[in-house]
Amino acid sequence: MKHFPIRYKVRIVLAPPDKMEDCLGQWYLSDDEESGVIKLANNLSNDTLVDTLLEEWAHARTEGLEDVDGREDPYHHATFWSELGRITAAYRENPVRAERPAKK
């Protein structure tokens, strides 16, 4: 992700599905707006895990650019979708393949 930096310090956390509030991944910005957390369900296949990480990374990169006139979903607006497309295309051109750490 070195080509798509985030202006915040980001921690990535794997969590049990029952802690995920009906979703596969979540992006949270801290109250001080200096760091954030990407939380991912720990039961995802590798492909779904990567897709979800890319989506949450796009959320982090477009933080603060939410749609303000109500025409779009405030978090899945045109800028978000454009950024997700750029990140996904870059990943597909040069995928990183690594083994996931064993579950504890």
Buried (B, 14 or more C-beta within 10 A) or exposed (E): BEEBEBEBEBEEEBBEEEEBEEEBBBBBBEEEEEBBBBBBBBBBEEEBBBBBBBBBBBBBBBBEEBBEEEEBEEEBBEBBBEBBEBBBEBBEEEEEEEEEEEEE
